[in-house]
Amino acid sequence: MAQSVRNRIATQIAKMPLMGGAIEISEHIQTLWNDMADFDVASSDDALEHLLRFLHTEFDAENVSWLAAIRVQDDETDYAAQAWRQRAFGYLFPAPELSARVDQEAQHPDSDQADITTLRNIALAGTWRANRLIDLAGADWFDSDFYRRHYLDHGHADAIWAGCPVNADAELYFGLFRSPDQPRFTAQERDRVGAVLRSLKWFYRHVFISRGLCIANAPLTTMERKVLHGLLAGYTEKEIAREQGQSRHTTHDHVKTLYRKFGITNRAALMAIWLRRAQ
């Protein structure tokens, strides 16, 4: 079954439209790139929100999501959909029902139930891509139960999905959504989304590192990430404790946990990891 699905996907992907031609880089896009470069290494969360808000405004999206995924190295797995796991995600505007659905699917992946839009995105892992729903699935798919349950029932009628490789085993996805009362995304808008996101690979590395993905031996908790950002910004443990409203002892415990997860013993080594991986 898995092999037949892969063969079908390969055939269908060959028919997919490719981004091409010159993309006009507006002053707004240039400003975004400059703004993103101005965020310091301890402000990756703020930078991510800034990027999501830009996509929301620039492309008239009803909502925007992001999702970090890593490839699971498993010799028993020969099916692409089972080899990738979601490790972090979020929406510009909170969407509890959608978040619960994404979280449930991440915990209980089922290749037999994987939708063709997901399979096609995964099949293109390792390449920069931006596709509309119609690019991924074709017109008939909009009559499917999957489209109704995963899009229309949540107020979404169309989407652009952009895949941004960080390395061979990590990718960041962005989803832009429009409601039923909005026009569907055009091919030109799809290509411009791809052009905007392709120039920010350095930032996607920051998103992964700041969450302990790929380099730490366990993902970071929310508080550990806040402490990490304080360390990277050059604050003392006392200053971090005051900022987070906790005791110095608690902050020190978080610091020790961070060092253990990154396999280091001091702040200098932490900075060295950050600078080396961010290059």
N, C-alpha and C positions, 0 to 999 in steps of 0.2 A: 504493500500500500504506500509506504513512504517513498519508495523509488518511483512509483507511478506519479505521485504528487510532484516530486522534484522534476520529473520529465515534463509534466504539464506546465509547471511554472516556468521552466527554462524556455519552452516554446512560446508561452504568452509574453514573457519578458522581452523576447526578441522583437515583439510587435509594439512594445511600449514606446511612446514619444520620448525623445531625449532632449535635454536642455541644450539649446544651441543658439548661435547668433550673438551679436553684441547686446549686452544688457546696459541700459542707460543707468549710470550711477548718479542719483540725484544728490543735491546738497544735503538733504535729510539723512541719506545713508552715510555720506562722508562724516556728518556730524555725529551720527551714532558710533561709527568706528573710533572717532576721536574721543568720545565720551567713555567708551568702554576701556580704552587705554589709560584713561585718567583714574580709574578705580584702582586703589591699592590692593595688594594681595590678600589683605584681611577683610576685604569687602566683596567677596565673590557673591554672597547672597543679594546684596544691593545691586550689583552689576547684573545678575541674572534677572531680577525684577525689572530693571531698566530696559533690558533687551526684550522681555516679554511685553512690556508696555509699548515699546516702539512697534513691535509686530502687530499688536492690537490696533494701534492708531494708524500706522502706515498702510495696513492692508484691510482696514475696516472689518476686523475679526470680532465676532461676538465673545470669544474667549480664546485663550492660548494656553497650551500645556507644554511641559517638558518631561522627559523620561530618560534616565540613565540606565543602560543595560550593559551587562558583561557576558562574555562567552564562558560557559562552564566547560572546563576540560574534563571530559568523561569518555573513556574508551568504549563504554557500553552504549553511548548515544551516537547514532548515525543519522538522526533526523534534525534538520536545521532548527525547527521551532523549539525543540527541547534543549538545544545547546545554548540558548540565550536566556538570561534571567534579568528581570527588572530589579534594580537595587534602590532606586530613589525616583520620585516623581512629584509633580505639583502642577497647580493651575494658577494663572494670574488672578482669576476671581474664584474663590472657594467653591468647590463643587462636590459636596459630601457624597452624593450617590455615585457620581462618576469615580471618585477616589476609592470608594468601597469596592466598586466593580473591578477597577484596575488592580487593587490590592488582592482581591480574591483570585483573579486570573493569574497573578504572579505566584501565589502560593500553591495553586492547583493547575499547572499548565496541562493542557490536554491536546496533543497534536491532532487527534481525530476531529476535534471541534474548532481547530484554528481556522480563522477566516482567510480567504484568498488575499485580502489586502494586507494582512499581517505576514502571510507566507511570502508574498512578493517583496515586501520590504526586507524581510530577513534574508531572502535569496540574494539581495543586492548588498548585503553587509560588506563593509570595507570600501565602498564607493560613496562619493558625495552624490546625494540625490534629493530631489524635491518633486513630489507627485501629488496630483489631485486624486480624489477618490475615483473619478472616472478613468484616470490614467491607470490606476491599479486594478480596477475591477471591470470596467465597461458598463454600458448603460443598463443591461439586464439586472445587474447586481442591486440596483436601487429598488428593486421589487422584492428583495430577499428579507427574510425574518431577521437576519443579522443586522442589516441596515436599520430596520425599524427599531430593534431592541437596543442597539448600541449607539445610534445617532438620533433618529427622530424622537424616540421616547425621552431623550434628554435635551430636546430643543435644538439639535444640530442637524442641518440639512446637507452641509458640504464641509469638506476639510482639505487642507494641504498638509501632507506629512513630509517632513524633511529629516533625512538621516545624515548625521555628522560624525564620521569616524574619528576617534581619538587615537586609537592604535588598533592592532589586529584583534584585540579582545575586548574593546570597549567602544561604545557608541552613545551619542546623545541624540535623542529624537525631539523634534518640535512639532506640535500639532496646532494648526490654526483652524478655527471653526466659524461657520456662519449659520445663522438661524434660517428657518423656512421662508421668512419674509424678506430675505436678502438674496441678491443674485449669486449664482455659483461663481467660484473662482475662475478666472480666465487663465489661459496658458501663459500670458505675459506676466500675470501676478505670480504664478507658480515659479517662473524663471527668476523673477526679481527676488522672491523669498530665498531661492537657492543662492543667488549672488550675495545677498546680505549675509547669510549664515556661513558661507564657505570661507569668508575672510577672518573668522573668529576662532580658528582651531586652538590657538594659544589659550583662549579663555575657557574652552571646554575642558582642557587639562586642569585648570584651576577648579572647576566645578567638581571634577572627580577627586582631586587631591584633598579639597576642603572637606569632603565627606569620607575620607579614608578609603575610597574605593580603589581597587587594583594594587595599592601599595601597602596599606595597613593590613594586619592579619585579622581584623574584624571591623565592620562599619562603625563609624563614630555616632554617638548619641547626640541629641540636639545640644545639650549643655557642653559636651566635649568639643563640639564644633565651635561654640562661642568662646570657650577657653583657648582653643587653637587659634582662632582669629585674633584674640588678644595677644597671644604670644608672638604671632607673626607681625602684629602691629608694633611690637616693642614694649608692651606694657609689662610692669612687674606683676607678680602673683598678687600682691596686695592691691594694686590698682584693678586687676581683673576681678578680684573678690568683691571689691566695693561696687564695681560696675554691675556685677551680676547679683548683688545683694546676698552674698553668702560668706561664710567664714573663710579665713585664709587656709585653715586646715582642709576644708572641703575643696577649695580650689587646688591646693597642692595635691590632693588625692586625684583630682581630674588630670592634672599635669602628669603625674606618675603613670596613670592609665594610658594617657596619650603616648608617652614615651614607650611604654610596653607594647602598645599596638603597632607603633611604627618601628619597633626594634632598635631604639636608640636610647641614649642616656642623658642628653642635655639639649638645650635650646639651639646651640650652634649646629648640632647634627640635624635638628628639625629644619632649620633654615636651609641647610645644605641639600636636604631631600627636596624641599620645595623648589629651590632654584634649579636643581638638576632636572627634576621631572617637568618643570614648567617650560624648559627650553624647547 
